[in-house]
Amino acid sequence: MDRDTNEIINSLKEQISELILLYQKSKQEKESLLHEKLELMERIEILVREKDEIDHQYNTLKLAKTLAANSSDSKDAKVKINRIVREIDKCIALLNR
């Protein structure tokens, strides 16, 4: 019986060692995945900011083309843009009061 008991104990030790190794691997993989997740989230934030900036540029360009298309001359478009800017400045001044 001593021999059987020793075999069982050795078998249990081996299984426990394997479980510990599996646990350590899982822990390392989890840490790696968390790090990758953080990097991906940062990348998403950067891409969202870039998209917002491109959307803003697109809208500005669309407005400029609309103003230019409605006028026969680029000088007229500049005058309209300047008038709109002055109106916006007046609104901002009123809001600041």
C-alpha positions in Angstrom: 0.0 0.0 0.0 2.9 2.3 0.6 3.9 2.0 -3.0 0.3 2.8 -4.2 0.1 5.7 -1.9 3.4 7.1 -3.2 2.3 6.6 -6.8 -0.9 8.5 -6.1 0.9 11.3 -4.3 3.4 11.6 -7.2 0.6 11.6 -9.7 -1.2 14.3 -7.8 2.0 16.3 -7.6 2.4 16.1 -11.4 -1.2 17.1 -12.0 -0.9 20.0 -9.6 2.3 21.1 -11.3 0.5 20.9 -14.7 -2.4 22.9 -13.3 0.0 25.6 -12.0 1.7 25.8 -15.4 -1.7 26.1 -17.1 -2.7 28.8 -14.6 0.4 30.8 -15.2 0.0 30.6 -19.0 -3.6 31.7 -18.7 -2.6 34.6 -16.5 0.1 35.7 -18.9 -2.3 35.4 -21.8 -4.9 37.5 -19.9 -2.4 40.2 -19.3 -1.3 40.2 -22.9 -5.0 40.4 -24.1 -5.6 43.3 -21.7 -2.6 45.1 -23.0 -3.7 44.5 -26.6 -7.2 45.7 -25.6 -5.9 49.0 -24.2 -3.8 49.6 -27.4 -6.8 48.9 -29.6 -9.0 51.3 -27.5 -6.3 54.0 -27.9 -6.2 53.4 -31.6 -10.0 53.6 -31.8 -9.9 57.0 -30.0 -7.3 58.3 -32.5 -9.3 57.1 -35.4 -12.5 58.7 -34.0 -10.7 62.0 -33.6 -9.3 61.8 -37.2 -12.8 61.0 -38.5 -14.3 63.9 -36.7 -11.6 66.2 -38.1 -12.2 64.9 -41.6 -15.9 65.3 -41.2 -15.4 68.9 -40.1 -13.1 69.6 -43.1 -15.6 68.0 -45.4 -18.5 70.1 -44.1 -16.3 73.2 -44.4 -15.4 72.4 -47.9 -19.0 71.6 -48.8 -20.1 75.0 -47.4 -17.4 76.7 -49.4 -18.4 75.0 -52.6 -22.0 75.7 -52.0 -21.3 79.4 -51.5 -19.0 79.4 -54.5 -21.6 77.6 -56.7 -24.3 80.1 -55.8 -22.2 83.0 -56.8 -20.8 83.7 -60.2 -17.6 85.1 -58.8 -15.2 84.0 -56.1 -15.2 87.6 -54.9 -18.9 87.3 -54.1 -18.2 84.0 -52.2 -15.5 85.8 -50.2 -17.9 88.6 -49.4 -20.6 86.1 -48.3 -18.1 84.2 -46.1 -17.0 87.4 -44.5 -20.6 88.5 -43.8 -21.3 85.1 -42.2 -18.2 85.3 -40.1 -19.2 88.8 -38.9 -22.6 87.5 -38.0 -21.1 84.7 -36.1 -18.8 87.1 -34.3 -21.8 89.3 -33.3 -23.6 86.2 -32.0 -20.6 85.2 -29.9 -20.3 88.8 -28.6 -24.0 88.7 -27.5 -23.5 85.3 -25.8 -20.5 86.6 -23.9 -22.6 89.4 -22.4 
